Amino acid sequence: QVEKLDKKHPTSFIYMGKPSKGYERYGTEARIQLNDKFADVDDIVSFVNAERAAIREELIPFLTMVLKVDKEANMGIVGDVKQELRKANALKINYSTGNGEALGNLD
């Protein structure tokens, strides 16, 4: 089910995929980006804790981690990120999608 996120709730973004053109200096393998900074899997728990510390206490239960994954990314990196999110007890996760036809992926 696809739905827009409510703007009232705090969200943090985790991007996964190969660095795009102009960022080849960061390598050609899939990388993790926490909001706007490149990071390693080991940084996720501290990232979640910092995001929680930056918002009002009553909003903490509504903090949503939005995963935006490149279609070429290996699912291993996604599994690693989800495992770290579990360790941080960040269980409210959304996947960001692009516009398109659902049946267009059946080719």
Secondary structure, 3 states (H helix, E strand, C coil): CCCCCCCCCCEEEEEEECCCCCCHHHCCCCEEEECCEEECHHHHHHHHHHHHHCCCHHHHHHCEEEEEECCCCCHHHHHHHHHHHHHCCCCCEEECCCCCCHHHHHC
